[in-house]
Amino acid sequence: MKNILCLLFFSIIFFTSCQNELTERQLINKAETLLEIKPDSAYLLLDSITMADNLSDKLLARWCMLYGKAADKVVKDMPYVSQLLRARAWYKKHGTPYEQAQIGLFLGRSYVEDREYMKAMDAYTQALDVAEKVKEYNVAGYICSYMGDLYELKGFFQETFDKYNQSADYFLKADNKRSYALALKFMAQTLAFEDSCSLALDYLLKADSIVTCLQDSGAMFSIANGLGNVYSLMKNWDKAEYYLLKSLECSVSDIAPTYSALSELYMCVGNFDKARLYLEKSRIPTKNQLTPISNLYTEYEIEKKSGNTELALSILEQYAEKADSIYNTTIHLDVVDAEKRYNHVLLLNENVRLNNNNLIELVIIIGIISISLLLGIVVLFHYNKKIKCFMNKK
């Protein structure tokens, strides 16, 4: 009798959970098939699962892994920390070392989005340890790169450079030439910010030769743009112009910052006509929110050097207003993001409460059914006993 009741209890829970996750499982399967060919569609499918916290640990872990990869491709935020912590716990028990390292990387990045920098570094360190032990060099390279980003955010020059250097070594071991070249670019960028432009140039020229062989337009744009900026810092205007124009030849969408850099270059050499031309070209939609404000300052410099003092002062006022606007917008977005994450925590707590209530209701229902079955069996037993006694008396 006891075994029958237990079997009934677990059967109800199993079939209920399977039915609830059927739609989500189908969406996740569809997203997985689209991830490489249509990452934006894959992301939208995964993002449409609004109650991911209610998934089983196994399915949530899979959702987090695919969501993180899709978000990477379309430049969106990672899943929430609470979701990734559950995913990491599941992968620690059931996943491969690669999956453990990859989900640890996503967790670290989610912590960064929450501005929990110490926890982010701890997650990165654990993930890197897993990747290094099993020689997963490619994911180790990405982990080191994001660790470098975090050090850069905190202003630690030497640690930033060392981590980018380490990421380059891992990408080289993984034979990931594109990422190796970009790691060299990050190293050069770090050096350029510390006024070590000559050394930065060596790394960038090496990276340029690699991406030219690969004929990767996105990487070629990034490296050529970096070379143009470093040559500008060195006041080698001819080579700066050459590489900035070369970067425009690559088929990439967000070219407004390059037009802006060219405008500043021509302003510095006194070619105000070309400076105005490229300034006008730079006034196109861009993902870089600093480009419009940079344009205003360049325009101010152009008009000031051209002797148009009144116009220059008017533009300077616009520049100040724009700077304040961007600052206020950033603060607003931070508040909105913080509110969104806080609401997620509230929703998660509410889900836990509702699940507990549902479980209690389910237990009560099963209890009532069990008692009813037990009473039915008792009644049936007594009825059969009476029938048997009656037959014996006959």
Beta strands, then each sheet from edge to edge (+ up, - down):
end
